[in-house]
Amino acid sequence: MTTMRARRTRTVIIVAVVAFAAGWLLHSALGPRPTRTDTLDPANGAFEALCVRVIDGDTIELLSGERVRYIGIDTPEMRPVEAWAEAATAANRELVEQEMVRLEPDVQERDRYGRLLAYVYVDGLFINEELVRRGYARVSTYPPNVRHEATFLAAEREARESGRGLWATESDEGA
């Protein structure tokens, strides 16, 4: 009886080890999950991915680990902390963190740090433009990625004229 129980236990252990090894080999062969989970528009390379973390006002991290830098805008820096940096980061977090984001590239796919460059949307809301409109970002376009420059300039003019965010009075700074 003990011998039969020992054989059964050995068989269960062998099956478990083989199943684990097969799973590990399959995972290794397939590699990590691709960033481009769903190509929405093959003509312009748009795709959707889950934003798992906001790094700052104009940079996010996707589930795949890929970092995305928003095209055409610039927010105050977190290191060292500049005025409005925390507010810009908080606004970006509110808009995109733990959301499926649609990413649309322009002509240049990556910046000099290897980050993906993209126009970012959540449920049809153009996040790059929204951050400028709220006064948390300035227009900062670099050719050849200038597709939405006019849109950003109009949003910046509106924020400046309304005294929002970066263009608020000094007593409101960083609020």
Rosetta silent file (secondary structure, phi, psi, omega in degrees, C-alpha in Angstrom):
SEQUENCE: MTTMRARRTRTVIIVAVVAFAAGWLLHSALGPRPTRTDTLDPANGAFEALCVRVIDGDTIELLSGERVRYIGIDTPEMRPVEAWAEAATAANRELVEQEMVRLEPDVQERDRYGRLLAYVYVDGLFINEELVRRGYARVSTYPPNVRHEATFLAAEREARESGRGLWATESDEGA
SCORE:     score description
SCORE:     0.000 S_00000001
   1 L     0.000  -44.829 -179.960    0.000    0.000    0.000 S_00000001
   2 H   -63.749  -37.432  179.024    2.771    2.409    0.911 S_00000001
   3 H   -65.007  -39.883  178.610    4.560    1.632   -2.340 S_00000001
   4 H   -65.452  -42.128  178.868    1.422    2.400   -4.328 S_00000001
   5 H   -64.291  -41.144  179.749    0.937    5.694   -2.492 S_00000001
   6 H   -64.175  -41.491  178.194    4.607    6.620   -3.097 S_00000001
   7 H   -63.216  -43.253  179.839    4.249    5.844   -6.842 S_00000001
   8 H   -62.166  -45.459  179.063    1.101    7.967   -7.059 S_00000001
   9 H   -61.086  -44.114  178.372    2.803   10.866   -5.231 S_00000001
  10 H   -61.441  -41.643  179.381    5.829   10.553   -7.522 S_00000001
  11 H   -63.542  -43.928  178.849    3.550   10.548  -10.593 S_00000001
  12 H   -62.123  -43.643  179.884    1.715   13.668   -9.388 S_00000001
  13 H   -63.855  -43.753  179.965    5.026   15.464   -8.760 S_00000001
  14 H   -62.760  -44.397  179.038    6.379   14.481  -12.186 S_00000001
  15 H   -61.779  -42.824  179.723    3.199   15.666  -13.929 S_00000001
  16 H   -63.542  -43.697  179.539    3.324   18.979  -12.019 S_00000001
  17 H   -64.303  -43.935  179.107    6.994   19.538  -12.896 S_00000001
  18 H   -62.965  -42.956  178.555    6.391   18.706  -16.573 S_00000001
  19 H   -62.944  -42.877  178.427    3.353   21.048  -16.684 S_00000001
  20 H   -62.458  -46.930 -179.018    5.358   23.849  -15.054 S_00000001
  21 H   -61.766  -42.197  179.569    8.290   23.334  -17.438 S_00000001
  22 H   -63.684  -42.820  178.096    5.976   23.289  -20.473 S_00000001
  23 H   -62.999  -43.149 -179.920    4.291   26.504  -19.316 S_00000001
  24 H   -64.536  -43.072  179.227    7.638   28.185  -18.686 S_00000001
  25 H   -64.235  -41.386  178.325    8.975   27.131  -22.086 S_00000001
  26 H   -62.589  -44.621  179.030    5.827   28.377  -23.826 S_00000001
  27 H   -61.973  -42.858  179.374    6.044   31.723  -21.996 S_00000001
  28 H   -64.003  -39.779 -178.993    9.744   32.029  -22.888 S_00000001
  29 H   -67.964  -38.486 -178.070    9.072   31.235  -26.533 S_00000001
  30 H   -80.460  -24.160 -179.896    6.245   33.763  -26.813 S_00000001
  31 L    75.836 -175.672 -179.413    8.091   36.453  -24.879 S_00000001
  32 L   -68.230  162.419  179.056    6.485   39.337  -22.994 S_00000001
  33 L   -60.340  137.275  178.425    3.103   40.681  -23.963 S_00000001
  34 L   -69.088  150.614  178.063    3.298   43.000  -26.953 S_00000001
  35 L   -67.965  -43.349 -174.312    2.667   46.710  -26.381 S_00000001
  36 L   -83.853   83.288 -174.402    0.375   47.008  -29.368 S_00000001
  37 L   -72.440  -27.367 -174.911   -2.507   44.970  -28.056 S_00000001
  38 E  -154.113  103.289  178.259   -5.063   46.086  -30.618 S_00000001
  39 E   -73.732  118.153 -176.516   -4.256   47.875  -33.822 S_00000001
  40 E   -90.419  -36.384 -175.759   -7.175   50.221  -34.372 S_00000001
  41 E  -141.594   92.820 -177.628   -6.091   51.991  -37.505 S_00000001
  42 L   -57.192  -25.093 -178.603   -3.412   50.312  -39.577 S_00000001
  43 L   -65.209  -38.126 -179.334   -3.120   53.430  -41.749 S_00000001
  44 L  -116.476    5.103  175.762   -1.670   55.528  -38.923 S_00000001
  45 L    77.232   13.935  179.777   -0.531   52.819  -36.492 S_00000001
  46 E   -65.412  143.935  177.688   -2.981   53.738  -33.714 S_00000001
  47 E  -151.650  166.874  178.291   -3.446   51.127  -30.992 S_00000001
  48 E  -112.103  148.106  176.720   -4.877   50.724  -27.499 S_00000001
  49 E  -156.024  161.420  179.162   -3.081   49.742  -24.311 S_00000001
  50 E   -87.184  126.430  173.745   -3.629   49.922  -20.572 S_00000001
  51 E   -83.822  117.549 -177.969   -1.960   52.827  -18.778 S_00000001
  52 E  -100.782  -17.957 -176.944   -0.737   51.401  -15.482 S_00000001
  53 E  -156.375  139.928  172.576    1.241   54.370  -14.166 S_00000001
  54 E   -98.319  124.212 -179.113    1.593   58.098  -14.642 S_00000001
  55 E   -86.572  -44.412  175.691    5.218   59.143  -14.429 S_00000001
  56 E  -159.409 -161.798 -175.140    4.633   62.884  -14.704 S_00000001
  57 L   -66.667  -21.166 -177.160    2.436   65.376  -16.519 S_00000001
  58 L  -134.614   20.320  179.796    3.418   64.230  -20.003 S_00000001
  59 E  -142.182  135.624  179.087    4.737   60.673  -19.614 S_00000001
  60 E  -131.178  167.936  175.037    2.974   57.392  -18.828 S_00000001
  61 E  -122.105  136.038  179.618    3.814   53.718  -18.551 S_00000001
  62 E   -92.666  166.352  178.828    1.822   50.968  -20.249 S_00000001
  63 L   -53.453  -35.342 -179.243    1.114   47.467  -18.954 S_00000001
  64 L   -70.824  -10.924 -175.640    3.908   46.182  -21.205 S_00000001
  65 L    96.685  -10.808  178.987    6.426   48.434  -19.429 S_00000001
  66 L   -65.339  135.077  174.649    6.707   50.724  -22.460 S_00000001
  67 E   -97.218  139.863 -177.242    6.982   54.423  -21.589 S_00000001
  68 E  -122.078  127.501  176.318    5.026   56.915  -23.669 S_00000001
  69 E  -105.003  128.014 -179.183    5.891   60.619  -24.011 S_00000001
  70 E   -67.316  135.619  179.577    3.043   62.867  -25.166 S_00000001
  71 L   -81.376  139.811  167.579    3.731   64.599  -28.491 S_00000001
  72 L    85.165   -1.033 -179.551    3.533   68.379  -28.818 S_00000001
  73 E  -134.862  163.222  176.157    3.335   69.392  -25.166 S_00000001
  74 E  -144.046  130.430  177.656    5.619   69.933  -22.199 S_00000001
  75 L  -109.930  160.557  178.094    4.663   69.989  -18.522 S_00000001
  76 L   -58.094  148.754 -174.941    6.724   71.263  -15.584 S_00000001
  77 L   -79.788  146.920  177.650    9.376   68.848  -14.333 S_00000001
  78 L   -86.414  -21.850 -179.324    9.047   66.735  -11.178 S_00000001
  79 L  -130.636  110.039  -12.998   12.824   66.610  -10.551 S_00000001
  80 L   -67.199  158.418 -175.703   13.495   69.122   -9.214 S_00000001
  81 L   -67.253  116.798  176.399    9.842   69.906   -8.585 S_00000001
  82 L   -94.409  161.090  177.001    8.861   72.966  -10.613 S_00000001
  83 L   -54.550  137.223  178.112    5.745   75.067  -10.042 S_00000001
  84 L    74.813   -1.688 -179.401    2.648   73.261  -11.331 S_00000001
  85 H   -63.982  -45.463 -178.862    4.512   69.933  -11.775 S_00000001
  86 H   -66.955  -38.469  178.491    2.505   68.138   -9.090 S_00000001
  87 H   -66.520  -40.240  178.611   -0.774   69.584  -10.368 S_00000001
  88 H   -65.230  -42.031  178.709    0.051   68.535  -13.948 S_00000001
  89 H   -64.266  -43.079  179.421    0.952   65.022  -12.805 S_00000001
  90 H   -63.494  -40.794  178.525   -2.251   64.764  -10.754 S_00000001
  91 H   -64.417  -43.109  178.402   -4.351   65.932  -13.717 S_00000001
  92 H   -62.540  -43.216  178.909   -2.680   63.405  -16.002 S_00000001
  93 H   -59.360  -45.701  179.619   -3.248   60.668  -13.399 S_00000001
  94 H   -59.637  -36.392 -175.585   -6.940   61.583  -13.147 S_00000001
  95 H   -81.387  -34.980 -168.639   -7.309   61.407  -16.930 S_00000001
  96 H  -126.911  -22.091 -173.089   -5.378   58.250  -17.873 S_00000001
  97 L   -64.245  132.942 -177.462   -4.182   56.054  -15.007 S_00000001
  98 L    63.512   25.486  177.594   -5.717   52.554  -15.104 S_00000001
  99 L  -114.267  151.882  169.312   -7.529   53.486  -18.331 S_00000001
 100 E   -76.604  122.703 -179.521   -7.328   51.975  -21.785 S_00000001
 101 E  -109.621  144.945  173.253   -5.611   54.672  -23.816 S_00000001
 102 E   -97.269  128.560 -177.886   -5.586   55.049  -27.569 S_00000001
 103 E  -114.514  126.716  179.349   -2.118   55.940  -28.808 S_00000001
 104 E  -119.714  116.382  177.264   -1.574   57.594  -32.158 S_00000001
 105 L   -77.038  167.884  172.466    1.972   58.039  -33.426 S_00000001
 106 L  -116.300 -144.982 -175.836    3.097   60.824  -35.739 S_00000001
 107 L   -70.219  -51.123 -178.853    6.084   60.769  -38.103 S_00000001
 108 L   -89.593  125.004 -174.098    8.833   60.124  -35.528 S_00000001
 109 L   -82.015  -33.609 -175.355    8.061   57.032  -33.404 S_00000001
 110 E  -134.624  154.546  175.506   10.541   57.464  -30.508 S_00000001
 111 L   -92.211 -178.500 -175.614   12.428   60.202  -28.705 S_00000001
 112 L   -67.623  -14.034  177.986   16.139   60.174  -27.914 S_00000001
 113 L   -95.556    3.071  178.393   15.437   58.336  -24.623 S_00000001
 114 L    85.740    4.101  179.515   13.677   55.479  -26.426 S_00000001
 115 L   -77.271  145.634  174.700   10.192   56.439  -25.257 S_00000001
 116 E   -68.890  135.137  176.964    7.280   55.934  -27.613 S_00000001
 117 E  -101.115  132.180 -175.934    5.927   59.297  -28.846 S_00000001
 118 E  -156.931  155.963  164.876    2.152   59.513  -29.158 S_00000001
 119 E   -90.134  133.789 -171.015   -1.027   61.530  -29.169 S_00000001
 120 E  -116.095  135.002  179.972   -3.091   60.044  -26.338 S_00000001
 121 E  -130.797  145.140  170.426   -6.874   59.619  -26.147 S_00000001
 122 E  -131.757  119.688 -179.350   -9.251   58.191  -23.527 S_00000001
 123 L    48.884   42.420  177.580  -12.851   57.640  -24.597 S_00000001
 124 L    84.254  -10.359  178.570  -12.410   60.165  -27.405 S_00000001
 125 E   -82.038  126.671 -179.448  -10.887   62.878  -25.147 S_00000001
 126 E   -82.841  101.557 -171.591   -7.600   64.158  -26.597 S_00000001
 127 H   -64.752  -42.902  179.212   -5.395   64.127  -23.478 S_00000001
 128 H   -54.523  -49.889 -179.509   -2.489   66.147  -24.918 S_00000001
 129 H   -65.070  -41.419 -178.146   -4.890   68.961  -25.815 S_00000001
 130 H   -61.105  -40.940  178.453   -6.813   68.692  -22.524 S_00000001
 131 H   -64.483  -37.610  176.325   -3.660   69.199  -20.453 S_00000001
 132 H   -68.039  -45.733 -178.550   -2.839   72.331  -22.472 S_00000001
 133 H   -59.932  -37.810  179.583   -6.435   73.593  -22.216 S_00000001
 134 L   -77.143   -9.080  178.412   -6.406   73.148  -18.430 S_00000001
 135 L    88.428   15.926 -179.648   -3.169   75.131  -18.242 S_00000001
 136 L   -96.310   -6.369 -177.740   -0.923   72.273  -17.092 S_00000001
 137 L  -142.272  150.610  173.341    1.150   72.061  -20.273 S_00000001
 138 E  -103.018  156.783  174.324    2.765   74.377  -22.793 S_00000001
 139 E   -71.783  134.011 -179.968    2.899   73.779  -26.511 S_00000001
 140 L  -151.482   80.855 -177.823    6.221   72.236  -27.449 S_00000001
 141 L   -98.047  145.200  178.125    6.253   70.850  -30.975 S_00000001
 142 E  -131.608  119.430  176.377    9.290   69.489  -32.758 S_00000001
 143 L   -56.636  142.651   12.243    9.233   68.723  -36.471 S_00000001
 144 L   -92.366    2.352 -175.880    8.363   66.358  -37.965 S_00000001
 145 E   -86.915   78.185 -174.546    5.725   65.648  -35.250 S_00000001
 146 L  -128.867   16.823 -174.114    3.522   68.721  -35.774 S_00000001
 147 L   -53.989  -38.822 -175.056    0.156   67.287  -36.887 S_00000001
 148 L  -109.619   20.583 -176.848   -1.833   68.910  -34.035 S_00000001
 149 H   -56.025  -45.367 -178.958    0.246   72.069  -33.501 S_00000001
 150 H   -62.419  -39.797  178.090   -2.613   74.448  -34.417 S_00000001
 151 H   -62.344  -44.928 -179.842   -4.971   72.641  -32.008 S_00000001
 152 H   -65.430  -41.838 -179.874   -2.437   72.920  -29.189 S_00000001
 153 H   -63.267  -39.365  177.395   -1.756   76.605  -29.879 S_00000001
 154 H   -64.788  -41.906  178.774   -5.487   77.396  -29.744 S_00000001
 155 H   -65.418  -39.608  178.698   -5.839   75.500  -26.429 S_00000001
 156 H   -65.936  -41.701  178.120   -2.808   77.308  -24.982 S_00000001
 157 H   -60.750  -42.918  178.705   -4.202   80.697  -26.037 S_00000001
 158 H   -62.311  -44.633  179.874   -7.511   79.828  -24.337 S_00000001
 159 H   -64.335  -42.773 -179.681   -5.746   78.756  -21.100 S_00000001
 160 H   -63.361  -47.072 -179.147   -3.563   81.874  -21.093 S_00000001
 161 H   -65.586  -28.441  179.385   -6.523   84.222  -21.689 S_00000001
 162 H   -90.193   -6.108  179.369   -8.500   82.483  -18.926 S_00000001
 163 L    68.089   36.096 -178.603   -5.571   82.559  -16.486 S_00000001
 164 L   -93.108  144.994  171.529   -5.595   78.796  -15.922 S_00000001
 165 H    55.626 -120.378 -177.565   -2.737   76.754  -14.495 S_00000001
 166 H   -55.816  -21.429 -177.153    0.630   77.966  -15.680 S_00000001
 167 H  -106.013   16.251  177.291   -0.958   81.299  -16.569 S_00000001
 168 L   -75.431  168.744  177.277   -2.688   81.870  -13.218 S_00000001
 169 L   -67.227  160.460 -176.823   -1.722   84.789  -11.007 S_00000001
 170 H   -58.686  -32.843 -178.962    1.344   84.345   -8.808 S_00000001
 171 H   -68.635  -18.997  178.840   -0.822   83.869   -5.689 S_00000001
 172 H   -94.077   -5.098 -170.848   -2.360   80.793   -7.365 S_00000001
 173 L   -51.274  129.417  175.767    0.993   79.310   -8.410 S_00000001
 174 L    76.004    4.009 -177.739    1.216   75.542   -8.071 S_00000001
 175 L   -70.302    0.000    0.000   -2.333   75.229   -6.797 S_00000001
